């Protein structure tokens, strides 16, 4: 399907939208004060080794110590290929087939691998998410346009997203021919159809880049960054700009010229029209992307049929519920359910990409009586997720209509990136009802009243709570005053939140 890349670039923020058939399929945002660090290489210092969880904390110069599991520490003569499945920053390459697989070897204890105070070269595999620091690996990878360079390894691999066996074998043979000792190579998806000279040129660039990284490693003092991956705009060009991208439109002249230069130097084979947007209407407004960003914060997403899905994101997983809503169907109940579930499958796959939701996703489809209908829904979901650059997998649908999906998570979802926990409800998503707060206040008055007989108790609360006390609960208040021999005065305070109140005894 035809794609367009829309770029909104300002001094403090870069926003990129990938449009498919005119609709946003991916929206990526990078801000100057919180740049992505996934893919960056650091010279760090081990500050804590924790045998109990077989991990270490490493200072790489970020505000929070990064996390290094024992399984991600390179062991001489004990290398494993499992780490290839987690090559972050190149989501389309997450599933890699190696030509020279080796048997997984037992991981030595972390205390034998690392010591506190030791300097170590690491790469950020996963951004800091929630309260967790960035995840690190010592299995370094340097991505180019067509291939990925893996210093210290002998593996040759081809992306599994290249499905034609003849093309896979051709690329594998090219990599074997050009590979140098101690430098593993993986052919990326975009390498399909490109000749040997283009791949060699990409390798030459990566070797020069690796040489510069090595020079910086030898002259730098930990903690420091020795390699920074491209910024958002140029990462998108490298990883997303393929032959199916018809044009790139950007509203910043300086970045427009840089994109032209980048494409000319590194991607001369790609014929993509690059346009400078000069309209007075903001570019994301013109292409209706701003509206979509606003909708990303909504939990409920309506389907065209009248059904809807509800997306709830927790820290460890995301739950998506499918409902028929206003859709009542035309023939029978099972057909109505099937149509809603099929439409929801397409929308869910779209929303996962659009919102960049990763980790474990549980989808609660509407229960279907027929097994063939369940398989139709599952097949549709699987098919739609194939368009996703991030690696994902779908588990069989249960008799209750539950489907478990895993999707590679490298950074926070777009919803969490654009928002922060509500200071009112502290991220719970709910607050006490006015009636609950009212009863809390009355209980507090009863609690302190025995110690302040013949005194006055002063209540200050939100106006709506005060109205409830003085109207619906006036009888309860009178009873307390009579039984406890106190006088209660209630005053509204508009600056209070619903759940805030003060109960103060007066001498």
DRENLO-749090 format. One record per residue (C-alpha): x, y, z; residue number from 1; residue in three letters. Coordinates in Angstrom, 1 decimal. Example, Ala and Ser with C-alpha at 12.3 -4.5 7.8 and 13.67 -1.06 7.14 Angstrom:
NODE	12.3	-4.5	7.8	1	Ala
NODE	13.7	-1.1	7.1	2	Ser
REM end
This chain:
NODE	0.0	0.0	0.0	1	Unk
NODE	1.3	3.5	-0.8	2	Unk
NODE	2.9	5.3	2.1	3	Unk
NODE	3.8	8.9	2.9	4	Unk
NODE	6.0	10.2	5.7	5	Unk
NODE	4.9	13.5	7.3	6	Unk
NODE	7.4	15.3	9.5	7	Unk
NODE	6.7	18.2	11.9	8	Unk
NODE	10.1	19.5	13.1	9	Unk
NODE	10.6	22.3	15.6	10	Unk
NODE	13.5	23.3	17.9	11	Unk
NODE	12.3	21.3	20.8	12	Unk
NODE	10.3	18.4	19.2	13	Unk
NODE	10.3	16.2	16.2	14	Unk
NODE	7.1	14.3	15.2	15	Unk
NODE	6.8	11.8	12.4	16	Unk
NODE	3.7	10.2	11.0	17	Unk
NODE	3.7	7.3	8.6	18	Unk
NODE	0.5	7.4	6.5	19	Unk
NODE	-0.9	4.3	4.8	20	Unk
NODE	-3.6	5.1	2.3	21	Unk
NODE	-3.9	8.5	3.8	22	Unk
NODE	-4.4	7.3	7.4	23	Unk
NODE	-1.8	7.5	10.2	24	Unk
NODE	-0.3	4.0	10.8	25	Unk
NODE	2.6	5.1	13.1	26	Unk
NODE	3.1	8.3	15.0	27	Unk
NODE	6.5	8.8	16.6	28	Unk
NODE	7.6	11.7	18.8	29	Unk
NODE	11.0	12.7	20.1	30	Unk
NODE	11.6	15.7	22.4	31	Unk
NODE	14.8	17.6	23.0	32	Unk
NODE	14.8	17.2	26.8	33	Unk
NODE	14.0	13.4	26.6	34	Unk
NODE	15.7	12.0	23.6	35	Unk
NODE	15.5	8.2	23.0	36	Unk
NODE	18.6	6.3	24.0	37	Unk
NODE	17.8	2.9	22.6	38	Unk
NODE	20.6	1.9	20.2	39	Unk
NODE	23.2	4.2	21.8	40	Unk
NODE	26.5	2.7	23.0	41	Unk
NODE	28.1	3.7	26.3	42	Unk
NODE	31.2	3.2	28.2	43	Unk
NODE	29.8	2.5	31.6	44	Unk
NODE	30.8	1.5	35.1	45	Unk
NODE	29.3	-1.3	37.1	46	Unk
NODE	28.0	0.1	40.4	47	Unk
NODE	26.2	-2.9	41.8	48	Unk
NODE	26.3	-6.7	41.2	49	Unk
NODE	23.2	-8.5	42.4	50	Unk
NODE	23.7	-12.4	42.5	51	Unk
NODE	20.1	-12.8	43.8	52	Unk
NODE	18.6	-11.6	40.5	53	Unk
NODE	21.6	-12.4	38.3	54	Unk
NODE	21.9	-8.8	37.1	55	Unk
NODE	24.0	-5.7	37.6	56	Unk
NODE	23.3	-2.0	37.7	57	Unk
NODE	25.6	0.1	35.4	58	Unk
NODE	26.2	3.8	35.5	59	Unk
NODE	26.1	5.1	31.9	60	Unk
NODE	25.6	8.7	32.7	61	Unk
NODE	21.8	8.8	32.7	62	Unk
NODE	19.7	10.0	35.6	63	Unk
NODE	18.9	6.4	36.5	64	Unk
NODE	21.2	3.5	36.7	65	Unk
NODE	20.7	1.0	33.8	66	Unk
NODE	20.0	-2.7	34.2	67	Unk
NODE	22.2	-5.5	32.7	68	Unk
NODE	21.0	-9.1	33.1	69	Unk
NODE	23.6	-11.9	33.1	70	Unk
NODE	22.2	-13.4	29.9	71	Unk
NODE	23.1	-10.2	28.1	72	Unk
NODE	26.8	-10.2	29.1	73	Unk
NODE	29.1	-11.4	26.3	74	Unk
NODE	31.2	-14.4	27.2	75	Unk
NODE	34.3	-15.2	25.2	76	Unk
NODE	33.9	-18.6	23.4	77	Unk
NODE	30.4	-18.8	24.8	78	Unk
NODE	28.4	-16.6	22.5	79	Unk
NODE	24.7	-17.3	22.0	80	Unk
NODE	22.5	-16.3	19.1	81	Unk
NODE	19.3	-15.8	21.2	82	Unk
NODE	20.2	-12.1	21.6	83	Unk
NODE	19.5	-11.6	17.8	84	Unk
NODE	15.8	-11.9	18.5	85	Unk
NODE	16.0	-8.7	20.6	86	Unk
NODE	17.8	-6.3	18.3	87	Unk
NODE	16.2	-3.1	19.2	88	Unk
NODE	16.0	0.1	17.2	89	Unk
NODE	15.4	-2.1	14.1	90	Unk
NODE	12.0	-3.5	14.8	91	Unk
NODE	11.6	-5.0	11.4	92	Unk
NODE	14.7	-7.1	12.1	93	Unk
NODE	13.5	-8.5	15.4	94	Unk
NODE	13.1	-12.1	14.0	95	Unk
NODE	16.3	-13.2	12.5	96	Unk
NODE	17.4	-16.5	11.0	97	Unk
NODE	21.0	-17.4	11.5	98	Unk
NODE	23.0	-19.5	9.1	99	Unk
NODE	25.4	-20.7	11.7	100	Unk
NODE	23.4	-21.4	14.9	101	Unk
NODE	25.1	-22.7	18.0	102	Unk
NODE	23.7	-24.5	21.0	103	Unk
NODE	22.8	-22.2	23.9	104	Unk
NODE	25.3	-22.5	26.7	105	Unk
NODE	24.7	-22.1	30.4	106	Unk
NODE	25.1	-18.6	31.5	107	Unk
NODE	27.9	-18.2	34.1	108	Unk
NODE	26.9	-16.5	37.4	109	Unk
NODE	26.9	-12.7	37.2	110	Unk
NODE	29.5	-12.4	40.0	111	Unk
NODE	31.9	-14.3	37.8	112	Unk
NODE	31.3	-12.0	34.9	113	Unk
NODE	31.3	-8.6	36.4	114	Unk
NODE	32.9	-6.8	39.4	115	Unk
NODE	31.8	-3.5	41.0	116	Unk
NODE	33.8	-0.6	39.7	117	Unk
NODE	34.6	-2.4	36.4	118	Unk
NODE	34.3	-0.5	33.1	119	Unk
NODE	32.2	-2.1	30.5	120	Unk
NODE	31.0	-1.3	26.9	121	Unk
NODE	27.2	-1.6	26.7	122	Unk
NODE	24.3	-0.8	24.3	123	Unk
NODE	20.8	0.3	25.4	124	Unk
NODE	18.4	-2.5	24.3	125	Unk
NODE	15.3	-1.0	25.8	126	Unk
NODE	14.4	2.5	26.9	127	Unk
NODE	13.5	3.3	30.6	128	Unk
NODE	9.9	2.4	31.0	129	Unk
NODE	7.9	3.4	34.0	130	Unk
NODE	10.0	3.0	37.2	131	Unk
NODE	12.5	0.7	35.5	132	Unk
NODE	15.8	2.0	34.2	133	Unk
NODE	17.1	1.3	30.7	134	Unk
NODE	17.9	-2.3	29.8	135	Unk
NODE	21.4	-2.9	28.5	136	Unk
NODE	23.3	-5.6	26.5	137	Unk
NODE	26.9	-6.1	25.7	138	Unk
NODE	26.0	-7.8	22.4	139	Unk
NODE	26.6	-4.7	20.3	140	Unk
NODE	24.9	-4.1	17.0	141	Unk
NODE	25.5	-1.2	14.6	142	Unk
NODE	22.7	-0.8	12.0	143	Unk
NODE	23.2	0.4	8.4	144	Unk
NODE	20.8	0.7	5.6	145	Unk
NODE	21.0	-2.9	4.3	146	Unk
NODE	22.9	-4.8	6.9	147	Unk
NODE	23.6	-4.8	10.6	148	Unk
NODE	27.1	-5.1	11.9	149	Unk
NODE	27.8	-7.3	15.0	150	Unk
NODE	31.3	-6.7	16.2	151	Unk
NODE	32.9	-9.7	17.9	152	Unk
NODE	30.6	-12.3	16.2	153	Unk
NODE	30.9	-14.7	13.3	154	Unk
NODE	27.2	-15.2	12.6	155	Unk
NODE	25.6	-14.5	9.2	156	Unk
NODE	21.9	-14.0	9.1	157	Unk
NODE	19.0	-12.9	6.9	158	Unk
NODE	15.8	-11.3	8.1	159	Unk
NODE	12.9	-13.7	8.2	160	Unk
NODE	10.7	-11.0	6.7	161	Unk
NODE	12.4	-11.8	3.4	162	Unk
NODE	10.3	-14.9	2.6	163	Unk
NODE	11.6	-16.0	-0.9	164	Unk
NODE	14.1	-18.8	-0.3	165	Unk
NODE	16.1	-18.0	-3.4	166	Unk
NODE	16.6	-14.4	-2.4	167	Unk
NODE	17.5	-15.4	1.2	168	Unk
NODE	20.2	-17.7	-0.2	169	Unk
NODE	21.5	-15.1	-2.5	170	Unk
NODE	21.9	-12.6	0.4	171	Unk
NODE	23.4	-15.2	2.6	172	Unk
NODE	26.1	-16.0	0.1	173	Unk
NODE	26.9	-12.3	-0.4	174	Unk
NODE	27.3	-11.8	3.3	175	Unk
NODE	29.6	-14.9	3.6	176	Unk
NODE	31.8	-13.5	0.8	177	Unk
NODE	32.2	-10.0	2.2	178	Unk
NODE	32.2	-10.8	6.0	179	Unk
NODE	35.5	-10.2	7.8	180	Unk
NODE	36.7	-12.2	10.8	181	Unk
NODE	35.1	-11.1	14.1	182	Unk
NODE	32.4	-9.1	12.3	183	Unk
NODE	28.9	-10.8	12.2	184	Unk
NODE	26.4	-9.6	9.6	185	Unk
NODE	22.7	-9.6	9.2	186	Unk
NODE	20.8	-8.7	6.0	187	Unk
NODE	17.9	-6.3	6.8	188	Unk
NODE	14.5	-6.6	5.1	189	Unk
NODE	15.2	-3.6	2.8	190	Unk
NODE	18.3	-5.4	1.4	191	Unk
NODE	16.0	-7.7	-0.7	192	Unk
NODE	16.6	-7.1	-4.4	193	Unk
NODE	19.8	-5.0	-3.9	194	Unk
NODE	23.0	-6.0	-5.5	195	Unk
NODE	26.4	-6.9	-4.0	196	Unk
NODE	28.0	-3.4	-4.6	197	Unk
NODE	25.3	-1.6	-2.6	198	Unk
NODE	25.6	-4.0	0.3	199	Unk
NODE	29.5	-3.7	0.2	200	Unk
NODE	29.2	0.1	0.3	201	Unk
NODE	27.0	-0.2	3.3	202	Unk
NODE	29.5	-2.5	5.0	203	Unk
NODE	32.3	-0.1	4.3	204	Unk
NODE	30.4	2.7	6.0	205	Unk
NODE	29.7	0.6	9.0	206	Unk
NODE	33.3	-0.5	9.3	207	Unk
NODE	34.4	3.1	9.3	208	Unk
NODE	31.8	4.0	11.9	209	Unk
NODE	32.9	1.1	14.1	210	Unk
NODE	36.5	2.2	13.8	211	Unk
NODE	35.5	5.7	15.1	212	Unk
NODE	33.5	4.1	17.9	213	Unk
NODE	36.6	2.1	18.9	214	Unk
NODE	38.8	5.2	18.9	215	Unk
NODE	36.3	7.0	21.2	216	Unk
NODE	36.1	3.9	23.5	217	Unk
NODE	39.9	3.9	23.9	218	Unk
NODE	40.1	7.7	24.7	219	Unk
NODE	37.0	8.2	26.8	220	Unk
NODE	36.5	7.8	30.6	221	Unk
NODE	33.4	6.1	32.0	222	Unk
NODE	30.6	6.9	32.2	223	Unk
NODE	30.1	8.4	28.7	224	Unk
NODE	28.4	7.9	25.4	225	Unk
NODE	30.6	6.6	22.6	226	Unk
NODE	28.0	6.2	19.9	227	Unk
NODE	24.6	7.9	19.4	228	Unk
NODE	22.1	6.5	17.0	229	Unk
NODE	20.4	8.8	14.5	230	Unk
NODE	17.7	11.2	15.7	231	Unk
NODE	14.1	10.3	15.0	232	Unk
NODE	13.8	11.8	11.5	233	Unk
NODE	16.9	10.0	10.2	234	Unk
NODE	16.1	6.7	12.0	235	Unk
NODE	12.8	6.7	10.2	236	Unk
NODE	14.5	7.3	6.9	237	Unk
NODE	16.9	4.5	7.5	238	Unk
NODE	14.4	2.0	8.8	239	Unk
NODE	11.1	2.9	7.1	240	Unk
NODE	11.9	4.7	3.8	241	Unk
NODE	11.5	1.8	1.3	242	Unk
NODE	10.3	1.7	-2.3	243	Unk
NODE	6.6	1.7	-1.2	244	Unk
NODE	7.1	5.2	0.3	245	Unk
NODE	6.0	7.7	-2.4	246	Unk
NODE	7.0	11.0	-0.7	247	Unk
NODE	8.3	12.7	2.4	248	Unk
NODE	6.8	16.1	3.4	249	Unk
NODE	8.5	18.2	6.1	250	Unk
NODE	7.8	21.7	7.4	251	Unk
NODE	11.4	22.6	8.5	252	Unk
NODE	13.7	24.0	5.8	253	Unk
NODE	17.0	23.1	7.5	254	Unk
NODE	15.8	19.5	8.1	255	Unk
NODE	14.4	19.4	4.5	256	Unk
NODE	17.9	20.1	3.2	257	Unk
NODE	19.5	17.5	5.5	258	Unk
NODE	17.0	14.9	4.4	259	Unk
NODE	17.8	15.6	0.7	260	Unk
NODE	21.5	15.3	1.5	261	Unk
NODE	21.0	12.1	3.5	262	Unk
NODE	19.0	10.4	0.8	263	Unk
NODE	21.5	11.4	-1.8	264	Unk
NODE	24.4	10.1	0.1	265	Unk
NODE	23.1	7.0	1.8	266	Unk
NODE	20.0	5.9	-0.2	267	Unk
NODE	20.7	6.9	-3.8	268	Unk
NODE	18.7	3.8	-5.0	269	Unk
NODE	15.5	5.1	-3.5	270	Unk
NODE	13.4	7.4	-5.6	271	Unk
NODE	11.4	9.3	-3.0	272	Unk
NODE	9.9	12.8	-3.6	273	Unk
NODE	10.9	15.1	-0.7	274	Unk
NODE	8.7	18.2	-0.4	275	Unk
NODE	9.0	21.3	1.8	276	Unk
NODE	5.7	22.2	3.4	277	Unk
NODE	5.0	25.9	3.3	278	Unk
NODE	1.3	26.2	4.0	279	Unk
NODE	0.1	28.5	6.8	280	Unk
NODE	-2.0	25.7	8.3	281	Unk
NODE	0.2	23.5	10.6	282	Unk
NODE	1.3	20.4	8.7	283	Unk
NODE	-0.3	17.9	11.2	284	Unk
NODE	-3.5	19.8	11.1	285	Unk
NODE	-3.6	19.8	7.3	286	Unk
NODE	-3.2	16.0	7.2	287	Unk
NODE	-5.6	15.4	10.1	288	Unk
NODE	-2.9	13.9	12.2	289	Unk
NODE	-3.4	16.2	15.2	290	Unk
NODE	-6.9	14.9	15.6	291	Unk
NODE	-5.6	11.4	15.7	292	Unk
NODE	-3.1	12.3	18.3	293	Unk
NODE	-5.9	13.6	20.5	294	Unk
NODE	-7.8	10.4	20.0	295	Unk
NODE	-4.9	8.3	21.1	296	Unk
NODE	-5.5	9.4	24.7	297	Unk
NODE	-9.1	8.1	24.6	298	Unk
NODE	-9.7	4.6	26.0	299	Unk
NODE	-12.7	4.0	23.8	300	Unk
NODE	-12.3	3.5	20.0	301	Unk
NODE	-15.5	3.3	17.9	302	Unk
NODE	-15.8	0.9	15.0	303	Unk
NODE	-17.5	1.8	11.8	304	Unk
NODE	-20.3	-0.8	12.4	305	Unk
NODE	-21.3	0.9	15.7	306	Unk
NODE	-19.3	-1.5	17.9	307	Unk
NODE	-16.3	-0.3	19.9	308	Unk
NODE	-13.2	-1.4	21.7	309	Unk
NODE	-11.9	-0.3	25.1	310	Unk
NODE	-8.1	-0.1	25.7	311	Unk
NODE	-6.8	-0.2	29.3	312	Unk
NODE	-3.1	0.0	29.8	313	Unk
NODE	-1.6	-1.3	33.0	314	Unk
NODE	2.2	-1.3	33.8	315	Unk
NODE	2.7	-5.0	32.9	316	Unk
NODE	0.0	-5.6	30.3	317	Unk
NODE	-2.7	-4.1	28.1	318	Unk
NODE	-6.3	-5.3	28.1	319	Unk
NODE	-8.6	-4.7	25.2	320	Unk
NODE	-12.3	-5.4	25.4	321	Unk
NODE	-14.6	-5.8	22.3	322	Unk
NODE	-18.3	-4.7	22.5	323	Unk
NODE	-21.1	-4.7	19.9	324	Unk
NODE	-22.2	-1.2	21.1	325	Unk
NODE	-24.8	0.2	18.8	326	Unk
NODE	-24.4	-2.6	16.2	327	Unk
NODE	-27.4	-4.9	16.2	328	Unk
NODE	-26.7	-6.8	13.0	329	Unk
NODE	-29.2	-7.9	10.3	330	Unk
NODE	-29.6	-11.7	10.4	331	Unk
NODE	-28.6	-13.6	13.5	332	Unk
NODE	-26.6	-13.2	16.7	333	Unk
NODE	-23.6	-15.3	15.7	334	Unk
NODE	-23.2	-13.3	12.5	335	Unk
NODE	-23.4	-10.0	14.4	336	Unk
NODE	-20.7	-11.2	16.8	337	Unk
NODE	-18.4	-12.4	14.0	338	Unk
NODE	-18.7	-9.2	12.1	339	Unk
NODE	-17.9	-7.1	15.2	340	Unk
NODE	-14.9	-9.3	16.1	341	Unk
NODE	-13.5	-9.3	12.6	342	Unk
NODE	-13.7	-5.5	12.4	343	Unk
NODE	-12.3	-5.2	15.9	344	Unk
NODE	-9.3	-7.4	14.9	345	Unk
NODE	-8.3	-5.0	12.2	346	Unk
NODE	-8.8	-2.0	14.4	347	Unk
NODE	-6.8	-3.5	17.3	348	Unk
NODE	-3.8	-4.3	15.0	349	Unk
NODE	-4.0	-0.7	13.8	350	Unk
NODE	-4.2	0.8	17.3	351	Unk
NODE	-1.3	-1.3	18.6	352	Unk
NODE	0.9	0.2	15.9	353	Unk
NODE	-0.5	3.7	16.2	354	Unk
NODE	-0.2	3.8	20.0	355	Unk
NODE	3.0	1.8	20.0	356	Unk
NODE	1.6	-0.6	22.6	357	Unk
NODE	4.0	-3.4	23.5	358	Unk
NODE	4.4	-6.2	26.0	359	Unk
NODE	1.6	-8.6	26.8	360	Unk
NODE	-1.8	-7.7	25.3	361	Unk
NODE	-5.0	-9.6	26.2	362	Unk
NODE	-8.0	-9.1	23.9	363	Unk
NODE	-11.4	-10.1	25.1	364	Unk
NODE	-13.4	-10.8	22.0	365	Unk
NODE	-17.1	-11.4	22.2	366	Unk
NODE	-17.8	-15.1	22.8	367	Unk
NODE	-18.3	-17.1	19.5	368	Unk
NODE	-20.1	-20.4	19.5	369	Unk
NODE	-18.5	-21.8	16.3	370	Unk
NODE	-14.8	-22.9	16.1	371	Unk
NODE	-14.6	-21.8	12.5	372	Unk
NODE	-15.5	-18.3	13.4	373	Unk
NODE	-12.9	-18.2	16.1	374	Unk
NODE	-10.3	-19.3	13.6	375	Unk
NODE	-11.4	-16.5	11.2	376	Unk
NODE	-10.9	-13.9	13.8	377	Unk
NODE	-7.5	-15.3	14.8	378	Unk
NODE	-6.4	-15.5	11.1	379	Unk
NODE	-7.5	-11.9	10.5	380	Unk
NODE	-5.6	-10.7	13.6	381	Unk
NODE	-2.5	-12.6	12.5	382	Unk
NODE	-2.7	-11.2	9.0	383	Unk
NODE	-3.1	-7.6	10.1	384	Unk
NODE	-0.1	-7.8	12.5	385	Unk
NODE	2.1	-8.8	9.6	386	Unk
NODE	2.1	-5.1	8.5	387	Unk
NODE	3.7	-4.2	11.8	388	Unk
NODE	7.4	-3.4	11.9	389	Unk
NODE	7.6	-4.6	15.6	390	Unk
NODE	7.8	-8.3	16.2	391	Unk
NODE	4.5	-9.7	17.5	392	Unk
NODE	2.9	-13.1	18.0	393	Unk
NODE	-0.7	-14.3	18.5	394	Unk
NODE	-1.7	-17.2	20.8	395	Unk
NODE	-4.7	-19.4	19.9	396	Unk
NODE	-8.1	-18.0	20.9	397	Unk
NODE	-9.6	-19.5	24.1	398	Unk
NODE	-13.2	-20.9	24.4	399	Unk
NODE	-14.0	-17.6	26.3	400	Unk
NODE	-12.8	-15.5	23.4	401	Unk
NODE	-9.5	-14.4	25.0	402	Unk
NODE	-6.5	-13.9	22.7	403	Unk
NODE	-3.0	-13.3	24.1	404	Unk
NODE	-0.7	-11.1	21.9	405	Unk
NODE	2.9	-10.3	22.6	406	Unk
NODE	4.4	-7.3	20.8	407	Unk
NODE	8.0	-6.1	21.1	408	Unk
NODE	8.3	-3.2	23.5	409	Unk
NODE	11.4	-0.9	23.2	410	Unk
NODE	10.0	2.2	24.7	411	Unk
NODE	6.9	3.7	26.4	412	Unk
NODE	3.7	3.6	24.5	413	Unk
NODE	2.6	6.9	22.8	414	Unk
NODE	-0.2	7.3	25.3	415	Unk
NODE	2.2	7.2	28.2	416	Unk
NODE	4.8	9.4	26.4	417	Unk
NODE	2.1	12.1	25.9	418	Unk
NODE	0.7	12.0	29.4	419	Unk
NODE	1.6	11.7	33.1	420	Unk
NODE	-0.3	10.2	36.1	421	Unk
NODE	-3.2	12.4	37.2	422	Unk
NODE	-2.2	14.2	40.4	423	Unk
NODE	-5.8	14.1	41.4	424	Unk
NODE	-6.3	10.3	41.4	425	Unk
NODE	-2.6	9.5	41.4	426	Unk
NODE	-2.9	7.4	38.3	427	Unk
NODE	-5.6	5.1	39.6	428	Unk
NODE	-8.1	6.4	37.1	429	Unk
NODE	-10.8	6.7	39.8	430	Unk
NODE	-11.6	9.0	42.7	431	Unk
NODE	-13.9	8.5	45.7	432	Unk
NODE	-17.5	9.4	45.1	433	Unk
NODE	-19.0	12.5	46.8	434	Unk
NODE	-21.1	10.3	49.0	435	Unk
NODE	-18.1	8.3	50.1	436	Unk
NODE	-16.2	11.5	51.0	437	Unk
NODE	-19.3	12.7	52.9	438	Unk
NODE	-19.4	9.5	55.0	439	Unk
NODE	-15.6	9.8	55.6	440	Unk
NODE	-16.1	13.3	57.0	441	Unk
NODE	-19.0	12.2	59.3	442	Unk
NODE	-16.9	9.2	60.6	443	Unk
NODE	-14.0	11.6	61.3	444	Unk
NODE	-16.4	13.9	63.3	445	Unk
NODE	-17.7	10.9	65.3	446	Unk
NODE	-14.1	9.8	65.9	447	Unk
NODE	-12.9	13.1	67.5	448	Unk
NODE	-16.2	14.3	69.1	449	Unk
NODE	-15.8	12.5	72.4	450	Unk
NODE	-12.6	14.5	73.1	451	Unk
NODE	-14.2	17.9	72.3	452	Unk
NODE	-17.6	17.9	74.0	453	Unk
NODE	-19.2	21.4	74.3	454	Unk
NODE	-16.8	22.6	71.6	455	Unk
NODE	-17.2	23.5	67.9	456	Unk
NODE	-15.9	21.3	65.0	457	Unk
NODE	-15.2	23.1	61.8	458	Unk
NODE	-15.5	21.1	58.5	459	Unk
NODE	-14.1	22.4	55.2	460	Unk
NODE	-14.7	20.5	52.0	461	Unk
NODE	-15.5	20.8	48.3	462	Unk
NODE	-18.8	22.7	47.6	463	Unk
NODE	-20.5	19.6	46.1	464	Unk
NODE	-19.6	17.5	49.2	465	Unk
NODE	-20.8	20.4	51.5	466	Unk
NODE	-24.1	20.5	49.6	467	Unk
NODE	-24.5	16.7	50.2	468	Unk
NODE	-23.8	17.0	53.9	469	Unk
NODE	-26.2	19.9	54.4	470	Unk
NODE	-29.0	18.4	52.3	471	Unk
NODE	-29.0	14.6	52.1	472	Unk
NODE	-27.1	14.0	55.3	473	Unk
NODE	-28.4	16.8	57.5	474	Unk
NODE	-30.2	14.3	59.7	475	Unk
NODE	-27.0	12.4	60.4	476	Unk
NODE	-25.2	15.7	61.2	477	Unk
NODE	-27.9	16.7	63.6	478	Unk
NODE	-27.8	13.3	65.3	479	Unk
NODE	-24.0	13.7	65.9	480	Unk
NODE	-24.4	17.2	67.3	481	Unk
NODE	-27.1	16.0	69.7	482	Unk
NODE	-25.5	12.8	70.9	483	Unk
NODE	-21.9	14.1	71.2	484	Unk
NODE	-23.0	17.6	72.5	485	Unk
NODE	-20.9	19.5	69.9	486	Unk
NODE	-21.6	22.2	67.4	487	Unk
NODE	-20.6	21.5	63.7	488	Unk
NODE	-19.9	24.2	61.2	489	Unk
NODE	-19.6	23.3	57.5	490	Unk
NODE	-17.9	25.6	55.0	491	Unk
NODE	-17.3	25.1	51.2	492	Unk
NODE	-13.8	25.6	49.7	493	Unk
NODE	-13.7	25.8	45.9	494	Unk
NODE	-10.0	25.2	45.8	495	Unk
NODE	-10.4	21.7	47.3	496	Unk
NODE	-10.6	18.6	45.2	497	Unk
NODE	-13.6	16.3	45.6	498	Unk
NODE	-11.8	13.9	48.0	499	Unk
NODE	-10.1	16.7	50.0	500	Unk
NODE	-11.5	17.9	53.4	501	Unk
NODE	-10.4	19.1	56.8	502	Unk
NODE	-12.1	18.4	60.1	503	Unk
NODE	-10.7	20.9	62.7	504	Unk
NODE	-11.9	21.1	66.4	505	Unk
NODE	-12.1	24.6	67.7	506	Unk
NODE	-11.3	25.6	71.3	507	Unk
REM end
